[in-house]
Amino acid sequence: MKKSLDRAQLISFLDAPDFSETPIADWLLSDWHAPVWYIKRGFGKEERVPGTDRWRRANRINWDVRLLKGRTLLDPEMADLLETIRRLVWLSRSGPSMFTSNARVQLKLAHGAIALIRWMILRGLSEPLTMLRFGALTVKHFEWFLEDVQRGLEGLLGVSENIQAYLADLEDNEDYSSILNADGLVSYQKLADATDLPMVHLAKSPAVRAILEESGLSMPRRNDRSAYTTELVDLRIANGWGDDVEPTVGKHTIYSLLLPWRELFTQRPYLPDGIGFDAFGIESSPSLYAEQLGRGTNRTPTIPYPIALHYLNHAIKWVVEYGHELVGYYFDLVDATGGQRLSKYSGTAAFGKVRQPVALDSLNIVRAHRYHTGVKHRTRRESPSIFDAIDCLIGACFLVLGAFSARRVEELVALRGDGLVGEPGCYRLRFYLEKGSDYGPMQEVLRPIPDVGAQAFGLIASLSGTASTSGFIFRFGDALRDIEGRHLIINRMAQFADMIEVPAQTVNDVLARWYVQPHELRRFFAMAFFWHRRDASLDALSWFMGHLNKEQTLRYIQESMGGAELFEEEARFTMEALRRHIANVENREKLEADVERHFNVNRLEVIPDEDLQDYLEYLHESGALNIEVVASPDVKSAGEALIIRYQREVA
């Protein structure tokens, strides 16, 4: 095992101006000079790929990236600059001024530093960059950077300006063939190669699409990969903004892009090219600028309760009624093939037998045969193979686990076979908190889960053969693909949604099916717990969610909902507070007088709940009513955890 440098070695490394010595750290799994760094995440589940230098389940920093104007970070003239960035990333987690043990923060730092290099090249600092490296930066450059960072990476890289200039050259020559595919549609890859811009910032940019459309060019059909099928609509309902709107930059993005500036200042005693001026306002925290310049988290709309309950009702039915029998079918098939766990896409002689429809009629699985639009279903819906049914079962199990455990998707896929402890009626899940402070390691915790969640856990562990072991339950071996990423989980849940035919909704005059996202399950739990459990406290929910404090939990709930939906729930909570005194209402007498005046009554009790809730919703929308967390740290009960503030003068 690698060991960290001792004090003498550390001082020698930091004082080495010629970069002749390289550091060692427990978290660095790769060689210092490797073009790709693999970094421990903190779960202790990293595994080396046999015969290679690659690692599974480790964070990855790729140094072989293309910059602007034909340069790459691995070019010889960039060697000293690359060494500086590597030291910066290393010092953030192992140096005398280390500030994190979180691999994600290191990734943000590395990506932010690379973006800073691209910005310097774009802004004419190419020659000073190779000679002085980051020492060429001044206060003036920082102010310039602050102006550009408000447009995010697109603004820093000058994406719109570069695309417009390149298209102008093509228009002069009246020849766009260099960026078109054979079908006449724009190739984002060819456009990226021609402009030296990262393709990811072209294909997903509404601004770039608008520029291309203005030039009369046709773009490829924009598929939403979060859905397993484009069955009813091209894009999910939950898209927060359209193609014609460029969203403002989030504060988390701005924080990540400013992080290298802070670290260059903080670590300047240990860097030969640290920023040469003493103070420019960034030494405290980039979060101050992020709060001023960025917007809050742009959360997608919360899944409607009827749709969420439809998912859960069917998922529970699959887990409880079909689960064990489906798993039995699957292992009978494995036994029939001599114990070989056949690949889902195998070309062996037994493949035809595997693909034959299984006798699912005995399970009473209802399958729909027509779309709402009258288009015939795909074959796997009408006559699913055992693998299709197992995929749907995995989606159902994940739905149950996600909805009843309130866990993040990263925490669920990291569950081990021995992660379920307890007995019926008192089961708990053992896992590592994925998020938390940048300054501390991820914490192993236990959280309760109902029996149906434990049953879903057991089915997944049986399929992967990891029950009561330290193996990861979502690693299924050769027969079923591992679920290592969010997109594969979404794939399974989308297959399940198609199988049970989740009801479609009309959105913008288009019939659309809501394909649930993993994070929506956690959000659904939080919303249901907070707004509909009268005896539950905010402290309990904060503990359950793994948040640092009650303020973070309430902010999560409020940001999770659209305006109208949030006001409706707040009005319902305020009505219960007035009816049953379950929360502290500031200026209660004035609020009651306002309500009685509006309805021309003498007592609140005579006002129907529906009418009272409608008026309270209006007061929340107008800003007269607000729900806040009480600042006192010793609050225990739900009635004292929240305060409803009324600020409106009644004539």
C-alpha positions as CSV (number, residue, x, y, z in Angstrom):
1,M,0.0,0.0,0.0
2,K,1.2,3.5,-0.8
3,K,2.2,5.7,2.1
4,S,2.0,9.4,2.5
5,L,5.2,11.4,2.6
6,D,6.7,12.0,6.0
7,R,7.5,15.6,7.1
8,A,11.1,15.6,5.7
9,Q,10.0,14.2,2.3
10,L,7.1,16.6,2.2
11,I,9.4,19.6,2.7
12,S,11.7,18.3,0.1
13,F,8.9,17.8,-2.4
14,L,7.4,21.3,-1.8
15,D,10.8,23.0,-2.1
16,A,11.8,21.1,-5.3
17,P,11.7,23.9,-8.0
18,D,12.6,21.5,-10.8
19,F,9.8,19.0,-10.0
20,S,12.3,16.3,-9.7
21,E,10.5,14.6,-6.8
22,T,7.0,13.3,-7.0
23,P,4.6,12.8,-4.0
24,I,2.8,9.8,-2.8
25,A,-0.6,9.6,-1.2
26,D,-3.0,6.8,-0.1
27,W,-5.8,8.3,-2.1
28,L,-3.8,8.4,-5.4
29,L,-4.0,5.1,-7.1
30,S,-2.1,6.0,-10.3
31,D,1.5,7.0,-11.1
32,W,2.1,10.7,-10.7
33,H,3.0,11.2,-14.3
34,A,0.2,9.0,-15.7
35,P,-2.1,10.7,-18.3
36,V,-5.1,9.7,-16.1
37,W,-5.3,9.9,-12.4
38,Y,-7.5,7.5,-10.4
39,I,-8.5,8.7,-7.0
40,K,-10.1,6.9,-4.1
41,R,-13.6,8.0,-3.4
42,G,-13.7,6.9,0.3
43,F,-15.9,3.9,0.1
44,G,-13.0,1.5,-0.1
45,K,-14.5,-0.4,-3.1
46,E,-11.9,0.5,-5.8
47,E,-10.6,-2.4,-7.8
48,R,-7.8,-2.5,-10.4
49,V,-8.8,-3.8,-13.8
50,P,-6.5,-6.9,-14.3
51,G,-3.6,-6.3,-16.6
52,T,-4.2,-2.5,-16.9
53,D,-3.5,0.7,-15.0
54,R,-7.2,1.4,-14.8
55,W,-9.4,1.2,-11.7
56,R,-13.1,0.5,-11.2
57,R,-15.3,2.6,-8.9
58,A,-12.7,5.3,-8.5
59,N,-12.9,8.9,-9.5
60,R,-11.0,9.8,-12.6
61,I,-9.1,12.9,-13.7
62,N,-8.0,12.9,-17.3
63,W,-5.0,15.1,-18.0
64,D,-5.0,14.3,-21.7
65,V,-7.5,17.1,-22.6
66,R,-7.6,19.3,-25.6
67,L,-7.2,23.0,-25.0
68,L,-7.7,25.8,-27.5
69,K,-5.8,26.6,-30.7
70,G,-4.6,23.1,-31.3
71,R,-2.9,22.6,-27.9
72,T,-3.3,19.7,-25.4
73,L,-2.4,19.7,-21.8
74,L,0.2,16.9,-22.5
75,D,2.2,19.0,-25.0
76,P,5.9,19.4,-24.0
77,E,5.5,23.2,-23.6
78,M,2.7,22.6,-21.1
79,A,4.7,20.2,-18.9
80,D,5.4,22.7,-16.1
81,L,1.9,24.0,-16.2
82,L,0.5,20.5,-15.9
83,E,2.9,19.8,-13.0
84,T,1.5,22.9,-11.2
85,I,-2.1,21.7,-11.6
86,R,-1.1,18.2,-10.3
87,R,0.5,19.8,-7.3
88,L,-2.5,21.9,-6.7
89,V,-4.8,18.9,-6.6
90,W,-2.4,16.9,-4.4
91,L,-2.0,19.8,-1.9
92,S,-5.8,20.1,-1.5
93,R,-6.0,16.7,0.1
94,S,-2.5,15.9,1.4
95,G,-0.5,19.1,1.8
96,P,0.0,21.2,4.9
97,S,-2.9,23.4,3.8
98,M,-5.2,20.5,2.8
99,F,-8.9,21.4,3.0
100,T,-10.7,18.3,1.8
101,S,-10.9,14.5,1.9
102,N,-13.6,14.4,-0.7
103,A,-12.5,13.2,-4.2
104,R,-15.3,15.2,-5.8
105,V,-13.8,18.4,-4.6
106,Q,-10.5,17.4,-6.2
107,L,-12.3,16.8,-9.5
108,K,-13.9,20.2,-9.3
109,L,-10.5,21.8,-8.6
110,A,-8.8,20.0,-11.5
111,H,-11.6,20.8,-14.0
112,G,-11.7,24.4,-12.8
113,A,-8.0,24.7,-13.3
114,I,-8.2,23.3,-16.9
115,A,-11.1,25.8,-17.6
116,L,-8.9,28.6,-16.3
117,I,-6.1,27.6,-18.7
118,R,-8.5,27.6,-21.6
119,W,-9.7,31.0,-20.5
120,M,-6.2,32.4,-20.3
121,I,-5.4,31.1,-23.8
122,L,-8.6,32.6,-25.2
123,R,-7.9,36.0,-23.6
124,G,-4.4,36.4,-25.1
125,L,-2.3,35.1,-22.2
126,S,-0.9,32.2,-24.2
127,E,2.7,33.2,-24.1
128,P,2.8,34.3,-20.4
129,L,0.9,31.1,-19.6
130,T,3.8,28.9,-20.9
131,M,6.5,31.1,-19.4
132,L,5.0,32.3,-16.1
133,R,2.2,29.8,-15.8
134,F,-0.4,31.1,-13.2
135,G,2.0,33.7,-12.0
136,A,0.9,35.8,-15.0
137,L,-2.5,36.5,-13.3
138,T,-3.2,39.8,-11.7
139,V,-6.1,41.5,-10.0
140,K,-7.2,42.9,-13.3
141,H,-7.4,39.3,-14.8
142,F,-9.5,38.2,-11.8
143,E,-12.0,41.0,-12.3
144,W,-12.1,40.1,-16.0
145,F,-12.7,36.5,-15.0
146,L,-15.6,37.4,-12.7
147,E,-17.4,39.1,-15.7
148,D,-17.0,36.0,-17.9
149,V,-17.8,33.4,-15.2
150,Q,-21.4,34.7,-14.9
151,R,-22.0,32.9,-18.3
152,G,-20.5,29.7,-17.0
153,L,-18.1,27.6,-19.1
154,E,-19.7,28.8,-22.3
155,G,-18.8,32.3,-21.3
156,L,-15.2,31.4,-20.2
157,L,-14.5,29.6,-23.4
158,G,-16.2,32.1,-25.7
159,V,-18.3,29.3,-27.2
160,S,-20.8,31.6,-28.9
161,E,-18.2,34.0,-30.2
162,N,-16.1,31.2,-31.6
163,I,-19.0,29.4,-33.3
164,Q,-20.3,32.7,-34.9
165,A,-16.8,33.5,-36.2
166,Y,-16.3,30.0,-37.7
167,L,-19.8,30.0,-39.3
168,A,-19.1,33.4,-40.8
169,D,-16.0,32.0,-42.5
170,L,-18.0,29.1,-43.9
171,E,-20.8,31.4,-45.1
172,D,-18.2,33.5,-47.0
173,N,-17.1,30.3,-48.8
174,E,-20.7,29.1,-49.1
175,D,-19.7,25.7,-48.0
176,Y,-20.9,24.0,-44.8
177,S,-19.9,20.5,-45.8
178,S,-17.0,20.3,-43.3
179,I,-19.4,20.2,-40.4
180,L,-22.3,18.2,-41.9
181,N,-23.0,14.5,-41.8
182,A,-24.0,12.5,-44.8
183,D,-27.7,13.1,-43.9
184,G,-27.1,16.9,-44.1
185,L,-27.4,17.4,-40.3
186,V,-24.8,19.2,-38.3
187,S,-22.1,17.0,-36.7
188,Y,-21.3,18.3,-33.3
189,Q,-18.1,16.3,-33.3
190,K,-16.9,17.9,-36.6
191,L,-17.9,21.3,-35.3
192,A,-15.9,20.7,-32.1
193,D,-12.8,19.5,-34.1
194,A,-13.0,22.6,-36.3
195,T,-13.3,25.1,-33.4
196,D,-11.2,23.3,-30.7
197,L,-14.1,23.5,-28.3
198,P,-15.3,20.6,-26.1
199,M,-18.2,18.9,-27.8
200,V,-20.2,18.6,-24.6
201,H,-20.5,22.4,-24.5
202,L,-21.9,22.4,-28.1
203,A,-24.4,19.6,-28.1
204,K,-26.1,20.8,-24.9
205,S,-25.9,24.5,-25.5
206,P,-29.2,26.3,-26.3
207,A,-27.2,29.3,-27.5
208,V,-25.2,27.2,-30.0
209,R,-28.4,25.6,-31.3
210,A,-29.9,29.1,-31.8
211,I,-26.8,30.3,-33.7
212,L,-26.9,27.2,-36.0
213,E,-30.6,27.6,-36.6
214,E,-30.1,31.2,-37.6
215,S,-27.6,30.1,-40.2
216,G,-30.2,27.8,-41.7
217,L,-28.6,24.5,-40.5
218,S,-30.4,21.5,-39.3
219,M,-29.5,19.9,-36.0
220,P,-29.7,16.2,-35.0
221,R,-32.9,15.1,-33.2
222,R,-32.3,15.8,-29.5
223,N,-32.9,12.5,-27.7
224,D,-33.3,12.4,-23.9
225,R,-31.1,9.5,-22.7
226,S,-32.7,9.5,-19.3
227,A,-35.7,7.6,-20.8
228,Y,-35.5,4.0,-22.0
229,T,-37.9,4.8,-24.9
230,T,-39.2,7.8,-26.7
231,E,-42.6,6.1,-26.5
232,L,-44.9,9.1,-26.1
233,V,-42.8,12.2,-26.2
234,D,-39.3,13.3,-27.2
235,L,-38.4,14.9,-23.9
236,R,-39.4,14.2,-20.4
237,I,-42.0,16.2,-18.6
238,A,-39.4,17.2,-15.9
239,N,-37.2,19.3,-18.2
240,G,-36.9,22.6,-16.4
241,W,-36.2,24.8,-19.4
242,G,-36.7,24.7,-23.1
243,D,-34.3,25.0,-26.1
244,D,-35.0,28.7,-26.5
245,V,-34.0,29.7,-23.0
246,E,-30.4,29.8,-21.7
247,P,-30.5,29.2,-17.9
248,T,-28.5,31.4,-15.6
249,V,-25.4,29.9,-14.1
250,G,-25.8,28.1,-10.8
251,K,-23.8,29.1,-7.8
252,H,-22.3,25.6,-7.6
253,T,-20.8,26.0,-11.1
254,I,-19.4,29.4,-10.2
255,Y,-17.9,28.0,-7.0
256,S,-16.2,25.3,-8.9
257,L,-14.7,27.7,-11.4
258,L,-13.5,30.0,-8.7
259,L,-12.0,27.3,-6.6
260,P,-8.6,27.2,-8.5
261,W,-8.2,30.9,-7.8
262,R,-8.6,30.4,-4.0
263,E,-6.2,27.4,-4.0
264,L,-3.6,29.2,-6.1
265,F,-3.6,31.9,-3.5
266,T,-3.8,29.6,-0.5
267,Q,-1.0,27.2,-1.7
268,R,1.2,29.9,-3.2
269,P,4.1,29.3,-0.7
270,Y,4.3,25.8,-2.1
271,L,4.0,26.6,-5.8
272,P,6.8,28.1,-7.8
273,D,4.2,30.1,-9.9
274,G,1.6,31.0,-7.3
275,I,-0.4,34.1,-7.8
276,G,2.0,37.0,-7.0
277,F,-0.3,39.5,-5.3
278,D,-1.3,39.4,-1.7
279,A,-5.0,39.8,-1.6
280,F,-7.9,40.1,-4.1
281,G,-10.8,39.0,-2.0
282,I,-10.8,35.3,-2.9
283,E,-8.7,34.1,-0.1
284,S,-11.7,33.6,2.2
285,S,-14.1,31.6,0.1
286,P,-15.4,31.5,-3.5
287,S,-18.8,30.8,-2.0
288,L,-19.3,34.6,-1.4
289,Y,-19.0,35.3,-5.1
290,A,-21.1,32.3,-5.9
291,E,-23.9,33.5,-3.8
292,Q,-23.8,37.0,-5.4
293,L,-23.4,35.9,-9.0
294,G,-25.1,32.5,-9.3
295,R,-28.6,31.3,-8.9
296,G,-29.8,28.5,-6.6
297,T,-30.2,24.9,-7.5
298,N,-32.4,24.5,-10.6
299,R,-34.3,21.5,-9.4
300,T,-36.7,19.6,-11.7
301,P,-40.4,19.6,-10.7
302,T,-41.4,17.2,-8.0
303,I,-43.1,14.1,-9.4
304,P,-46.9,14.4,-9.0
305,Y,-48.3,12.4,-6.1
306,P,-50.7,10.3,-8.2
307,I,-47.9,9.3,-10.5
308,A,-45.6,8.5,-7.6
309,L,-48.2,6.4,-5.9
310,H,-48.9,4.6,-9.2
311,Y,-45.2,3.7,-9.4
312,L,-45.0,2.6,-5.8
313,N,-48.2,0.5,-5.8
314,H,-47.0,-1.5,-8.8
315,A,-43.4,-1.7,-7.5
316,I,-44.6,-3.1,-4.2
317,K,-46.8,-5.6,-6.0
318,W,-43.8,-6.8,-8.1
319,V,-41.6,-7.1,-5.0
320,V,-44.1,-8.8,-2.8
321,E,-46.1,-11.0,-5.2
322,Y,-43.8,-11.6,-8.2
323,G,-40.3,-11.2,-6.9
324,H,-39.4,-14.6,-5.5
325,E,-41.1,-16.5,-8.3
326,L,-39.3,-14.5,-11.0
327,V,-35.9,-15.0,-9.2
328,G,-36.8,-18.7,-9.1
329,Y,-37.4,-18.8,-12.8
330,Y,-34.1,-17.1,-13.4
331,F,-32.1,-19.5,-11.4
332,D,-33.9,-22.5,-12.9
333,L,-32.8,-21.2,-16.3
334,V,-29.2,-20.9,-15.1
335,D,-29.3,-24.4,-13.7
336,A,-30.7,-25.7,-17.0
337,T,-27.7,-24.3,-18.9
338,G,-25.2,-26.1,-16.6
339,G,-24.8,-23.3,-14.1
340,Q,-23.5,-20.9,-16.8
341,R,-24.7,-17.3,-16.2
342,L,-25.5,-16.5,-19.8
343,S,-25.0,-13.0,-21.1
344,K,-28.1,-11.2,-22.0
345,Y,-26.7,-10.7,-25.4
346,S,-25.0,-14.0,-25.8
347,G,-24.6,-15.6,-29.2
348,T,-24.5,-19.2,-27.8
349,A,-26.8,-22.0,-28.9
350,A,-28.8,-21.6,-25.7
351,F,-29.6,-18.0,-26.6
352,G,-32.8,-18.9,-28.5
353,K,-34.1,-20.8,-25.5
354,V,-33.3,-17.9,-23.2
355,R,-35.2,-15.5,-25.4
356,Q,-38.4,-17.5,-25.4
357,P,-41.2,-15.9,-23.5
358,V,-41.5,-17.2,-20.0
359,A,-44.7,-18.5,-18.4
360,L,-45.6,-15.2,-16.6
361,D,-49.3,-15.7,-16.9
362,S,-49.3,-17.5,-13.6
363,L,-47.9,-14.4,-12.0
364,N,-50.8,-12.3,-13.4
365,I,-48.5,-9.6,-14.8
366,V,-50.7,-7.2,-16.7
367,R,-49.1,-6.1,-19.9
368,A,-50.5,-3.3,-22.1
369,H,-50.6,-3.9,-25.9
370,R,-51.2,-0.4,-27.2
371,Y,-49.8,3.0,-26.7
372,H,-52.2,5.8,-25.9
373,T,-51.5,7.0,-29.5
374,G,-52.6,3.6,-31.0
375,V,-49.0,2.5,-31.9
376,K,-48.3,-1.1,-31.2
377,H,-46.0,-2.0,-28.2
378,R,-42.6,-3.4,-28.8
379,T,-42.2,-7.2,-28.6
380,R,-40.6,-7.3,-25.2
381,R,-43.7,-5.8,-23.7
382,E,-46.1,-8.3,-25.2
383,S,-44.0,-11.4,-24.6
384,P,-41.1,-10.6,-22.3
385,S,-38.2,-13.0,-21.8
386,I,-37.0,-13.8,-18.3
387,F,-34.3,-11.2,-18.6
388,D,-36.8,-8.5,-19.6
389,A,-38.9,-9.5,-16.5
390,I,-35.9,-9.5,-14.3
391,D,-34.9,-6.1,-15.5
392,C,-38.3,-4.8,-14.6
393,L,-38.0,-6.4,-11.2
394,I,-34.7,-4.7,-10.6
395,G,-36.4,-1.4,-11.5
396,A,-39.2,-2.1,-9.1
397,C,-36.8,-3.0,-6.3
398,F,-34.9,0.2,-6.8
399,L,-38.1,2.2,-6.8
400,V,-39.0,0.6,-3.4
401,L,-35.5,1.1,-1.9
402,G,-35.3,4.6,-3.2
403,A,-38.7,5.7,-2.0
404,F,-38.7,4.2,1.4
405,S,-35.0,4.7,2.4
406,A,-34.6,8.3,1.1
407,R,-31.1,7.4,0.0
408,R,-29.1,9.1,-2.8
409,V,-28.5,7.0,-5.9
410,E,-24.8,6.8,-5.1
411,E,-25.5,5.5,-1.7
412,L,-27.9,2.8,-3.0
413,V,-25.6,1.5,-5.7
414,A,-22.8,1.2,-3.0
415,L,-24.9,-1.1,-0.8
416,R,-23.3,-4.3,0.2
417,G,-24.8,-7.7,0.9
418,D,-24.3,-7.3,4.6
419,G,-25.8,-3.9,4.6
420,L,-29.2,-5.1,5.9
421,V,-29.4,-5.6,9.6
422,G,-32.1,-6.3,12.1
423,E,-35.3,-8.4,12.0
424,P,-38.9,-8.1,10.7
425,G,-40.4,-4.9,11.9
426,C,-37.0,-3.4,12.8
427,Y,-34.8,-3.5,9.7
428,R,-32.0,-1.0,9.1
429,L,-29.8,-0.2,6.1
430,R,-26.0,0.3,6.6
431,F,-24.3,2.6,4.1
432,Y,-21.9,5.5,3.7
433,L,-23.2,9.0,3.5
434,E,-22.2,10.2,0.0
435,K,-22.3,13.9,0.9
436,G,-21.3,15.9,3.9
437,S,-18.5,18.3,4.8
438,D,-15.6,18.7,2.5
439,Y,-13.4,18.5,5.5
440,G,-14.3,15.0,6.8
441,P,-14.5,11.4,5.5
442,M,-17.8,9.9,4.5
443,Q,-19.6,8.4,7.6
444,E,-21.0,4.9,7.9
445,V,-24.6,5.2,9.3
446,L,-27.7,3.1,9.9
447,R,-31.2,4.2,8.9
448,P,-34.5,2.3,9.3
449,I,-36.3,0.8,6.4
450,P,-39.7,-0.9,6.3
451,D,-40.1,-4.7,5.6
452,V,-41.0,-4.2,2.0
453,G,-37.7,-2.3,1.5
454,A,-35.9,-5.2,3.2
455,Q,-37.6,-7.6,0.9
456,A,-36.5,-5.6,-2.2
457,F,-33.0,-5.6,-0.8
458,G,-33.1,-9.4,-0.4
459,L,-34.2,-9.9,-4.0
460,I,-31.4,-7.8,-5.4
461,A,-28.9,-9.5,-3.2
462,S,-30.1,-12.9,-4.3
463,L,-29.8,-12.0,-8.0
464,S,-26.2,-10.8,-7.5
465,G,-25.3,-13.7,-5.2
466,T,-24.1,-11.3,-2.5
467,A,-26.5,-11.9,0.3
468,S,-24.8,-11.6,3.7
469,T,-21.5,-10.9,2.1
470,S,-19.4,-7.8,1.6
471,G,-20.1,-7.8,-2.2
472,F,-22.0,-5.0,-3.8
473,I,-25.6,-6.0,-4.4
474,F,-25.9,-4.2,-7.7
475,R,-23.1,-6.2,-9.3
476,F,-24.9,-9.0,-11.1
477,G,-22.0,-10.8,-12.9
478,D,-22.2,-12.0,-16.5
479,A,-25.9,-12.6,-16.9
480,L,-27.1,-9.2,-15.9
481,R,-25.3,-6.0,-16.4
482,D,-24.0,-4.2,-13.3
483,I,-25.8,-1.0,-12.3
484,E,-22.8,1.3,-11.8
485,G,-24.3,4.5,-13.1
486,R,-27.4,6.6,-12.9
487,H,-28.3,6.0,-16.6
488,L,-28.5,2.2,-16.1
489,I,-30.8,2.7,-13.1
490,I,-33.0,5.0,-15.1
491,N,-33.0,2.4,-17.9
492,R,-34.4,-0.3,-15.5
493,M,-37.0,2.0,-14.0
494,A,-38.1,3.2,-17.5
495,Q,-38.5,-0.5,-18.6
496,F,-40.7,-1.0,-15.5
497,A,-42.7,2.2,-16.3
498,D,-43.4,0.8,-19.8
499,M,-44.3,-2.6,-18.5
500,I,-46.9,-1.2,-16.0
501,E,-47.9,1.6,-18.4
502,V,-47.6,4.6,-16.1
503,P,-50.4,7.0,-17.1
504,A,-49.5,9.7,-19.5
505,Q,-50.2,13.4,-19.0
506,T,-50.8,16.2,-21.4
507,V,-47.9,18.7,-21.4
508,N,-47.9,21.5,-23.9
509,D,-50.6,19.7,-25.9
510,V,-48.4,16.6,-26.1
511,L,-49.2,13.3,-24.4
512,A,-46.2,12.5,-22.3
513,R,-45.2,9.8,-19.8
514,W,-43.4,10.7,-16.6
515,Y,-40.2,8.6,-16.4
516,V,-39.1,8.9,-12.8
517,Q,-35.6,9.9,-11.9
518,P,-33.7,8.4,-9.0
519,H,-33.4,11.7,-7.1
520,E,-37.2,12.2,-7.3
521,L,-37.7,9.1,-5.1
522,R,-35.6,10.7,-2.3
523,R,-37.5,14.0,-2.8
524,F,-40.9,12.2,-2.7
525,F,-40.0,10.7,0.6
526,A,-38.9,14.1,2.0
527,M,-42.1,15.8,0.8
528,A,-44.4,13.1,2.1
529,F,-42.6,12.9,5.5
530,F,-42.5,16.7,6.0
531,W,-45.9,17.8,4.8
532,H,-48.1,14.8,5.7
533,R,-46.7,13.3,8.9
534,R,-48.2,15.5,11.6
535,D,-46.2,13.9,14.4
536,A,-42.9,14.1,12.6
537,S,-40.3,16.7,13.5
538,L,-37.9,18.5,11.1
539,D,-35.1,17.2,13.2
540,A,-36.1,13.6,12.5
541,L,-36.3,14.2,8.8
542,S,-32.9,16.0,8.7
543,W,-31.4,13.0,10.5
544,F,-33.0,10.6,8.1
545,M,-31.9,12.5,5.0
546,G,-28.3,12.8,6.2
547,H,-28.4,16.6,6.2
548,L,-26.1,18.7,8.3
549,N,-28.8,20.9,9.9
550,K,-32.6,21.6,9.8
551,E,-32.0,24.7,7.6
552,Q,-30.5,22.5,4.8
553,T,-33.5,20.2,5.0
554,L,-36.1,22.9,4.7
555,R,-34.2,24.5,1.9
556,Y,-34.1,21.1,0.1
557,I,-37.9,20.8,0.5
558,Q,-38.6,24.3,-0.7
559,E,-36.2,24.1,-3.7
560,S,-37.7,20.7,-4.6
561,M,-41.1,22.2,-5.5
562,G,-42.4,24.5,-8.2
563,G,-43.9,27.8,-7.0
564,A,-47.6,26.8,-7.2
565,E,-47.0,23.3,-5.7
566,L,-44.9,24.8,-2.9
567,F,-47.6,27.4,-2.0
568,E,-50.3,24.7,-2.0
569,E,-48.3,22.6,0.5
570,E,-47.4,25.6,2.7
571,A,-51.0,26.6,2.8
572,R,-52.1,23.2,3.8
573,F,-49.5,23.2,6.6
574,T,-50.5,26.7,7.8
575,M,-54.2,25.6,7.8
576,E,-53.2,22.7,10.1
577,A,-51.2,25.1,12.3
578,L,-54.3,27.3,12.8
579,R,-56.7,24.4,13.3
580,R,-54.6,22.1,15.5
581,H,-51.8,24.4,16.8
582,I,-49.0,22.1,15.4
583,A,-46.7,25.0,14.7
584,N,-45.8,28.5,16.1
585,V,-47.6,31.3,14.2
586,E,-46.1,34.7,14.6
587,N,-48.8,37.4,14.8
588,R,-51.5,34.7,15.0
589,E,-54.1,37.1,16.1
590,K,-53.5,39.4,13.1
591,L,-53.6,36.5,10.7
592,E,-56.9,35.2,12.2
593,A,-58.4,38.6,12.0
594,D,-57.3,38.9,8.4
595,V,-58.9,35.6,7.5
596,E,-62.1,36.3,9.4
597,R,-62.4,39.7,7.7
598,H,-61.9,38.1,4.3
599,F,-64.7,35.6,4.9
600,N,-66.9,37.9,6.9
601,V,-67.1,35.5,9.9
602,N,-66.4,35.6,13.6
603,R,-64.7,32.2,14.0
604,L,-62.3,30.2,11.8
605,E,-64.1,26.9,12.6
606,V,-67.0,27.8,10.3
607,I,-64.7,28.3,7.2
608,P,-64.5,25.2,5.0
609,D,-61.0,23.7,4.8
610,E,-60.9,24.1,1.0
611,D,-61.8,27.8,1.1
612,L,-59.4,28.5,4.0
613,Q,-56.6,26.7,2.2
614,D,-57.2,28.7,-1.0
615,Y,-56.9,32.0,0.8
616,L,-53.8,31.0,2.8
617,E,-52.3,29.9,-0.5
618,Y,-52.9,33.4,-1.8
619,L,-51.2,34.9,1.3
620,H,-48.1,32.7,0.7
621,E,-47.9,33.7,-2.9
622,S,-48.1,37.4,-2.0
623,G,-45.4,37.0,0.5
624,A,-47.5,37.9,3.5
625,L,-46.9,34.4,4.9
626,N,-43.6,32.6,5.1
627,I,-42.4,29.4,6.8
628,E,-39.0,29.5,8.4
629,V,-36.8,27.3,10.6
630,V,-36.4,28.4,14.2
631,A,-32.7,29.2,14.8
632,S,-32.6,27.7,18.3
633,P,-30.4,24.6,18.3
634,D,-32.2,22.8,21.2
635,V,-35.5,22.6,19.4
636,K,-36.9,19.0,19.5
637,S,-40.6,18.9,18.5
638,A,-42.2,19.6,15.2
639,G,-44.4,22.4,16.7
640,E,-41.3,24.4,17.7
641,A,-39.1,23.5,14.7
642,L,-40.9,25.7,12.3
643,I,-42.3,29.2,12.6
644,I,-45.0,30.7,10.3
645,R,-44.4,34.4,10.0
646,Y,-47.3,36.7,9.1
647,Q,-46.4,40.2,7.8
648,R,-49.4,42.1,6.5
649,E,-51.3,45.0,7.9
650,V,-55.1,44.6,8.1
651,A,-57.0,47.8,7.6
